[in-house]
């Protein structure tokens, strides 16, 4: 992966993830966060696991990011883009749609 591709992925990720590591960590500790999303065999949801990984990525220095980190960043940007386009009508404050996005580091209410 060349520098231009890494920059594009990092820029898209920064646009998609609008929660700080602390905000995301605090959110991931809530029951609402743990109750949404597709579970892998009854355990943690895919989005919740992604959120924990996002916190680690956000706390890394750019020079320490791995190919795997960039691949996850790209996955996060794609998810946020796809899921955002499915916004339900009305107030989304207390909806599974918003909670799912927040697990992926994006609060649509910001």
BELCOR-V812679 format. One record per residue. N is the residue number from 1. RES is the residue in one small letter. SS is DSSP state (h for helix, s for strand, l for the rest). PHI is phi in radians with two decimals (999 if undefined). D_LAST is the distance of its C-alpha to the last C-alpha in whole Angstrom. Layout:
n | res | ss | phi | d_last
N | RES | SS | PHI | D_LAST
N | RES | SS | PHI | D_LAST
//
This chain:
n | res | ss | phi | d_last
1 | x | l | 999 | 32
2 | x | l | -1.51 | 32
3 | x | h | -1.06 | 30
4 | x | h | -1.10 | 29
5 | x | h | -1.17 | 28
6 | x | h | -1.06 | 26
7 | x | h | -1.11 | 24
8 | x | h | -1.07 | 23
9 | x | h | -1.09 | 22
10 | x | h | -1.10 | 20
11 | x | h | -1.14 | 18
12 | x | h | -1.09 | 17
13 | x | h | -1.11 | 16
14 | x | h | -1.10 | 14
15 | x | h | -1.28 | 12
16 | x | h | -1.31 | 12
17 | x | l | -1.60 | 11
18 | x | l | -1.96 | 8
19 | x | l | -1.90 | 9
20 | x | l | -1.32 | 12
21 | x | h | -0.95 | 15
22 | x | h | -1.15 | 15
23 | x | h | -1.05 | 12
24 | x | h | -1.18 | 13
25 | x | h | -1.03 | 17
26 | x | h | -1.07 | 16
27 | x | h | -1.10 | 14
28 | x | h | -1.12 | 17
29 | x | l | -1.44 | 20
30 | x | l | -1.48 | 19
31 | x | h | -1.12 | 21
32 | x | h | -1.05 | 18
33 | x | h | -1.12 | 17
34 | x | h | -1.32 | 21
35 | x | h | -1.53 | 22
36 | x | l | -1.83 | 20
37 | x | l | 1.74 | 21
38 | x | l | -1.38 | 24
39 | x | s | -1.50 | 27
40 | x | l | -1.68 | 29
41 | x | l | 1.30 | 32
42 | x | l | 1.53 | 31
43 | x | l | -1.63 | 29
44 | x | l | -1.28 | 26
45 | x | s | -1.26 | 23
46 | x | h | -1.01 | 23
47 | x | h | -1.15 | 19
48 | x | h | -1.14 | 20
49 | x | h | -1.10 | 22
50 | x | h | -1.07 | 20
51 | x | h | -1.02 | 17
52 | x | h | -1.11 | 20
53 | x | h | -1.20 | 21
54 | x | h | -1.05 | 18
55 | x | h | -0.99 | 18
56 | x | h | -1.11 | 22
57 | x | h | -1.11 | 21
58 | x | h | -1.09 | 18
59 | x | l | -1.56 | 21
60 | x | l | -1.48 | 24
61 | x | l | -1.34 | 25
62 | x | h | -0.92 | 25
63 | x | h | -1.14 | 29
64 | x | h | -1.64 | 29
65 | x | l | -1.23 | 27
66 | x | l | -1.74 | 29
67 | x | h | -1.01 | 29
68 | x | h | -1.10 | 28
69 | x | h | -1.08 | 25
70 | x | h | -1.10 | 24
71 | x | h | -1.11 | 25
72 | x | h | -1.20 | 23
73 | x | h | -1.02 | 20
74 | x | h | -1.14 | 21
75 | x | h | -1.08 | 21
76 | x | h | -1.07 | 17
77 | x | h | -1.05 | 17
78 | x | h | -1.13 | 19
79 | x | h | -1.08 | 18
80 | x | h | -1.04 | 14
81 | x | h | -1.10 | 15
82 | x | h | -1.12 | 18
83 | x | h | -1.20 | 16
84 | x | h | -1.09 | 13
85 | x | l | -1.26 | 16
86 | x | l | -1.76 | 17
87 | x | l | -0.95 | 14
88 | x | l | -1.32 | 16
89 | x | l | -1.35 | 17
90 | x | l | 1.48 | 16
91 | x | l | -1.29 | 13
92 | x | l | -1.76 | 12
93 | x | l | -0.90 | 11
94 | x | l | -1.95 | 14
95 | x | l | -2.07 | 15
96 | x | h | -1.01 | 16
97 | x | h | -1.03 | 15
98 | x | h | -1.16 | 11
99 | x | h | -1.07 | 13
100 | x | h | -1.11 | 15
101 | x | h | -1.09 | 12
102 | x | h | -1.14 | 11
103 | x | h | -1.06 | 14
104 | x | l | -1.67 | 14
105 | x | l | 1.54 | 11
106 | x | l | -2.11 | 8
107 | x | l | -1.77 | 6
108 | x | l | -1.18 | 5
109 | x | l | -1.50 | 4
110 | x | l | -1.46 | 0
//
